Amino acid sequence: MSVDEPVRIGLLGRGTVGAAFADLLDERADEIGAATGRRPEIAGVLRRADGDFDEIVESSEIVVELIGGTDPARDYVLRAMRAGRHVVSANKQLIAQHGDELFDAAREAGVQLRFEAAVAGVVPVIRVIQESLAATEITKVFGIVNGTTNYILTEMASTGATYAEALGRAQELGYAEADPTEDVNGADAAAKMAILARLAFHTPVGLDDVSYEGIEEISPDDIAYAKELGLSLKLLGVAERVDGGITVRVFPCFLYRGHPLAPVEGPFNAVMVEAPTITEITMSGPGAGGPETATAVLGDVVSVISGEAPVHATRRQLPVVRDASSSYYLHLEVADRPGVLAQIADVLGRNEVSVRSVVQRGLGEDARLVMVMHEGPETRFRSALEEIATLDFVRATPRAIRVIEEEFV
Ligand SMILES: NC(=O)c1ccc[n+]([C@@H]2O[C@H](COP(=O)([O-])OP(=O)(O)OC[C@H]3O[C@@H](n4cnc5c(N)ncnc54)[C@H](OP(=O)(O)O)[C@@H]3O)[C@@H](O)[C@H]2O)c1
């Protein structure tokens, strides 16, 4: 790029984030020009019924993709990079589903592909993992990467609302889409975790490698018990190194009060990174919103203007391990009669699941048992659970939720 000429930006999509980006760029262009020597300006805008993609690419140095989804975003981003344009995107599905192809295309064309806003909005997790921690052997990346579900769980805990009521409030406030499926079933967080795992462990990770569960089945009861036990419930994404491989998972999880992610409430996101040399880093902030997301997108544009960044390359082929180790909370409604606890203990014992604590409450003819297990392989716990569900004294489907046991200090 030659000095003093404006940097021309082709904008694909002018919706919530695209419009906020265009406004922010207008507002900050002089400042960016003064700082970098190149003042950014919009060369053209593509919307469904407006603009011509080829003309926009022809007249720009950087293409900013804010359309969302994979079709036609994938085609546009590949064509822009093959035409020698740097690309900035906020599109998690695109990067999670087509990462290999896109990173190869960026490398072959010698252009930058930046996507800070695709994970945790304006919280700079991608930059920290890819750049600040480039020389660090990261062992674990985990956090709250979906603001919609965090808002719903916070609302349920603070007001006693049901899942449906809290979802309705999230929709009224614009924290949840009209169709919230991808947020509440964990798929959105899974796409973000695939991206973080790929970057942290330098290995190809696709959406299919992530196992995920959502929050649709969480009841106010679970949250009330959690409160009594000093726990808070979060939808966590966890990517970690295990025995020569990695696991990447999304699941609802109870956290002890002292955990750094426990106080992260409402639509906020937070991500922790662990490595032997850094102990741990926690980053938190707004995970979505037009101006917030646009800020991350414009930050990427400034980075592109300012210089070269290392193009992401996978250096390893780490196997994805499906059976992780977890500790569980188990909620059982059973007939209140002698021998029940002994039979449950027998099933758990035969499956080598060890119990950390048990609380029993009477419910008239029935009783409620709330048990917390010690950490162990998930497959063992799941097989014990299947067996327990078939016992004749079990009155309702057992409810199991993971727990992070240790108290952070
Ligand atoms: N919203 C957030 O808070 C947030 C946060 C983090 C990341 N993101 C990501 O940012 C991206 C944009 O999200 P958004 O909320 O701004 O979406 P949005 O409001 O739905 O806007 C999408 C824009 O893309 C345009 N578009 C859609 N399909 C198109 C096509 N086939 N050809 C040309 N243009 C097309 C739309 O055109 P029309 O104007 O003609 O409809 C609209 O301008 C997504 O990847 C999203 O995941 C969003």
The ligand as an SDF file (V2000), in Angstrom:
LIG
                    3D

 48 52  0  0  0  0  0  0  0  0999 V2000
  -25.3060   -8.4300   15.3340 N   0  0  0  0  0  0  0  0  0  0  0  0
  -24.3390   -8.6720   16.2210 C   0  0  0  0  0  0  0  0  0  0  0  0
  -24.3800   -8.2300   17.3750 O   0  0  0  0  0  0  0  0  0  0  0  0
  -23.1360   -9.4940   15.8030 C   0  0  0  0  0  0  0  0  0  0  0  0
  -22.1270   -9.7780   16.7490 C   0  0  0  0  0  0  0  0  0  0  0  0
  -20.9840  -10.5040   16.3690 C   0  0  0  0  0  0  0  0  0  0  0  0
  -20.8780  -10.9370   15.0500 C   0  0  0  0  0  0  0  0  0  0  0  0
  -21.8820  -10.6840   14.1620 N   0  0  0  0  0  0  0  0  0  0  0  0
  -21.7320  -11.1680   12.7950 C   0  0  0  0  0  0  0  0  0  0  0  0
  -21.7140  -10.0620   11.9070 O   0  0  0  0  0  0  0  0  0  0  0  0
  -22.2610  -10.4630   10.6560 C   0  0  0  0  0  0  0  0  0  0  0  0
  -23.3830   -9.4890   10.2750 C   0  0  0  0  0  0  0  0  0  0  0  0
  -24.4040   -9.5650   11.2530 O   0  0  0  0  0  0  0  0  0  0  0  0
  -25.6120   -8.4930   11.3110 P   0  0  0  0  0  0  0  0  0  0  0  0
  -26.2590   -8.6910   12.6250 O   0  0  0  0  0  0  0  0  0  0  0  0
  -25.1120   -7.1340   10.9400 O   0  0  0  0  0  0  0  0  0  0  0  0
  -26.5590   -9.0570   10.1320 O   0  0  0  0  0  0  0  0  0  0  0  0
  -27.8090   -8.3320    9.4740 P   0  0  0  0  0  0  0  0  0  0  0  0
  -28.2810   -7.1900   10.2950 O   0  0  0  0  0  0  0  0  0  0  0  0
  -28.7590   -9.4080    9.0770 O   0  0  0  0  0  0  0  0  0  0  0  0
  -27.1950   -7.6980    8.1190 O   0  0  0  0  0  0  0  0  0  0  0  0
  -26.7920   -8.4690    7.0160 C   0  0  0  0  0  0  0  0  0  0  0  0
  -26.4620   -7.5620    5.8410 C   0  0  0  0  0  0  0  0  0  0  0  0
  -25.9880   -8.4120    4.7850 O   0  0  0  0  0  0  0  0  0  0  0  0
  -26.7610   -8.1560    3.6200 C   0  0  0  0  0  0  0  0  0  0  0  0
  -26.9520   -9.4060    2.8770 N   0  0  0  0  0  0  0  0  0  0  0  0
  -27.5690  -10.5420    3.2990 C   0  0  0  0  0  0  0  0  0  0  0  0
  -27.5530  -11.4680    2.3300 N   0  0  0  0  0  0  0  0  0  0  0  0
  -26.9540  -10.8860    1.2580 C   0  0  0  0  0  0  0  0  0  0  0  0
  -26.6420  -11.3190   -0.0560 C   0  0  0  0  0  0  0  0  0  0  0  0
  -26.9740  -12.5390   -0.4820 N   0  0  0  0  0  0  0  0  0  0  0  0
  -26.0010  -10.4730   -0.8800 N   0  0  0  0  0  0  0  0  0  0  0  0
  -25.6710   -9.2270   -0.4640 C   0  0  0  0  0  0  0  0  0  0  0  0
  -25.9260   -8.7570    0.7730 N   0  0  0  0  0  0  0  0  0  0  0  0
  -26.5680   -9.5740    1.6130 C   0  0  0  0  0  0  0  0  0  0  0  0
  -28.1000   -7.6190    4.0930 C   0  0  0  0  0  0  0  0  0  0  0  0
  -28.6440   -6.8950    3.0310 O   0  0  0  0  0  0  0  0  0  0  0  0
  -29.9940   -6.0210    3.1270 P   0  0  0  0  0  0  0  0  0  0  0  0
  -29.5680   -4.7780    3.8580 O   0  0  0  0  0  0  0  0  0  0  0  0
  -30.3460   -5.7720    1.7060 O   0  0  0  0  0  0  0  0  0  0  0  0
  -30.9670   -6.8560    3.8910 O   0  0  0  0  0  0  0  0  0  0  0  0
  -27.6660   -6.7790    5.3010 C   0  0  0  0  0  0  0  0  0  0  0  0
  -27.2640   -5.5010    4.8720 O   0  0  0  0  0  0  0  0  0  0  0  0
  -22.7090  -11.9210   10.8390 C   0  0  0  0  0  0  0  0  0  0  0  0
  -21.6900  -12.7780   10.3780 O   0  0  0  0  0  0  0  0  0  0  0  0
  -22.8670  -12.0480   12.3340 C   0  0  0  0  0  0  0  0  0  0  0  0
  -22.6920  -13.3850   12.7930 O   0  0  0  0  0  0  0  0  0  0  0  0
  -22.9970   -9.9650   14.5070 C   0  0  0  0  0  0  0  0  0  0  0  0
  1  2  1  0
  2  3  2  0
  2  4  1  0
  4  5  1  0
  4 48  2  0
  5  6  2  0
  6  7  1  0
  7  8  2  0
  8  9  1  0
  8 48  1  0
  9 10  1  0
  9 46  1  0
 10 11  1  0
 11 12  1  0
 11 44  1  0
 12 13  1  0
 13 14  1  0
 14 15  2  0
 14 16  1  0
 14 17  1  0
 17 18  1  0
 18 19  2  0
 18 20  1  0
 18 21  1  0
 21 22  1  0
 22 23  1  0
 23 24  1  0
 23 42  1  0
 24 25  1  0
 25 26  1  0
 25 36  1  0
 26 27  1  0
 26 35  1  0
 27 28  2  0
 28 29  1  0
 29 30  1  0
 29 35  2  0
 30 31  1  0
 30 32  2  0
 32 33  1  0
 33 34  2  0
 34 35  1  0
 36 37  1  0
 36 42  1  0
 37 38  1  0
 38 39  2  0
 38 40  1  0
 38 41  1  0
 42 43  1  0
 44 45  1  0
 44 46  1  0
 46 47  1  0
M  CHG  2   8   1  16  -1
M  END
$$$$
